[in-house]
Amino acid sequence: MGNILVFIEARAGSILPASFELLAAGRALAGATGRTLEALVSAAEPDVLAADITAADRVLTVAHPSLSPYLPEAHAAVLSAVVADRQPDLVLIGYT
């Protein structure tokens, strides 16, 4: 079985509520299908945010100064690279 990846969105040092909703949905899907739930946190200092994520089986972090302030292109590049590397069965991304 593969995994389910949730892309965690954050602004001003806080995880957006939509990301917690996606984690809850991902947890339910992972439980029903026997998959692993992974969360991806990309930020200048992702470890602070990652500490707030308890629903995922694994939290992946990517740290780089260009990820703050939020620039969609930088985060899209990170997400693309992680998806290519991890090859999840499903990716959950908020539309905020």
C-alpha positions as CSV (number, residue, x, y, z in Angstrom):
1,M,0.0,0.0,0.0
2,G,1.1,3.5,-0.7
3,N,0.5,6.7,1.2
4,I,-1.7,9.7,1.4
5,L,0.1,13.1,1.5
6,V,-1.5,16.3,3.0
7,F,0.1,19.6,2.0
8,I,0.1,21.8,5.1
9,E,-0.6,25.5,4.4
10,A,0.5,28.1,6.9
11,R,0.6,31.8,7.1
12,A,2.2,34.1,9.7
13,G,3.5,31.1,11.7
14,S,0.2,29.3,12.0
15,I,-1.3,26.3,10.2
16,L,-4.4,27.2,8.4
17,P,-7.7,25.5,9.6
18,A,-8.2,23.9,6.1
19,S,-5.0,21.9,6.6
20,F,-6.4,20.5,9.9
21,E,-9.6,19.6,8.0
22,L,-7.5,17.8,5.4
23,L,-5.6,15.9,8.0
24,A,-8.8,14.7,9.5
25,A,-10.1,13.6,6.1
26,G,-6.8,12.0,5.3
27,R,-6.7,10.2,8.6
28,A,-10.1,8.7,7.9
29,L,-9.1,7.6,4.4
30,A,-5.8,6.2,5.6
31,G,-7.6,4.2,8.3
32,A,-10.2,2.9,5.8
33,T,-7.6,1.9,3.2
34,G,-4.6,0.8,5.3
35,R,-2.4,3.6,3.9
36,T,0.1,5.8,5.7
37,L,-0.8,9.4,6.3
38,E,2.0,11.9,5.7
39,A,1.9,15.6,6.1
40,L,4.3,18.0,4.3
41,V,5.3,21.2,6.0
42,S,7.4,23.6,3.9
43,A,8.5,26.8,5.6
44,A,11.5,28.8,6.6
45,E,11.2,27.1,10.1
46,P,8.9,24.1,9.6
47,D,9.7,22.3,12.8
48,V,7.7,24.8,14.9
49,L,4.6,24.1,12.7
50,A,5.3,20.3,12.5
51,A,5.0,20.0,16.3
52,D,1.3,20.9,16.0
53,I,0.6,18.0,13.7
54,T,-0.5,14.9,15.6
55,A,-2.9,13.2,13.1
56,A,-0.2,12.2,10.6
57,D,1.8,9.0,10.8
58,R,4.8,10.9,9.4
59,V,5.5,14.6,9.1
60,L,7.9,15.6,6.3
61,T,9.6,19.0,6.6
62,V,11.3,21.2,4.1
63,A,13.2,24.3,5.3
64,H,14.4,27.1,3.1
65,P,14.5,30.9,3.6
66,S,12.6,31.4,0.2
67,L,9.5,29.8,1.7
68,S,8.8,32.8,3.9
69,P,7.0,35.0,3.1
70,Y,4.6,32.8,1.3
71,L,5.3,32.5,-2.4
72,P,3.1,30.0,-4.2
73,E,5.8,29.2,-6.8
74,A,8.3,28.2,-4.1
75,H,5.8,26.0,-2.3
76,A,4.6,24.4,-5.6
77,A,8.2,23.5,-6.4
78,V,8.6,21.8,-3.0
79,L,5.3,20.0,-3.4
80,S,6.3,18.8,-6.9
81,A,9.6,17.5,-5.7
82,V,8.1,15.7,-2.7
83,V,5.4,14.1,-4.8
84,A,8.0,12.9,-7.4
85,D,10.1,11.5,-4.6
86,R,7.4,9.9,-2.3
87,Q,4.9,9.0,-5.1
88,P,1.8,9.1,-2.9
89,D,-1.4,7.5,-4.0
90,L,-3.4,10.6,-3.1
91,V,-2.4,14.2,-2.4
92,L,-4.8,16.5,-0.4
93,I,-4.4,20.2,-0.9
94,G,-6.6,23.0,0.4
95,Y,-8.1,25.6,-1.9
96,T,-7.6,28.7,0.2
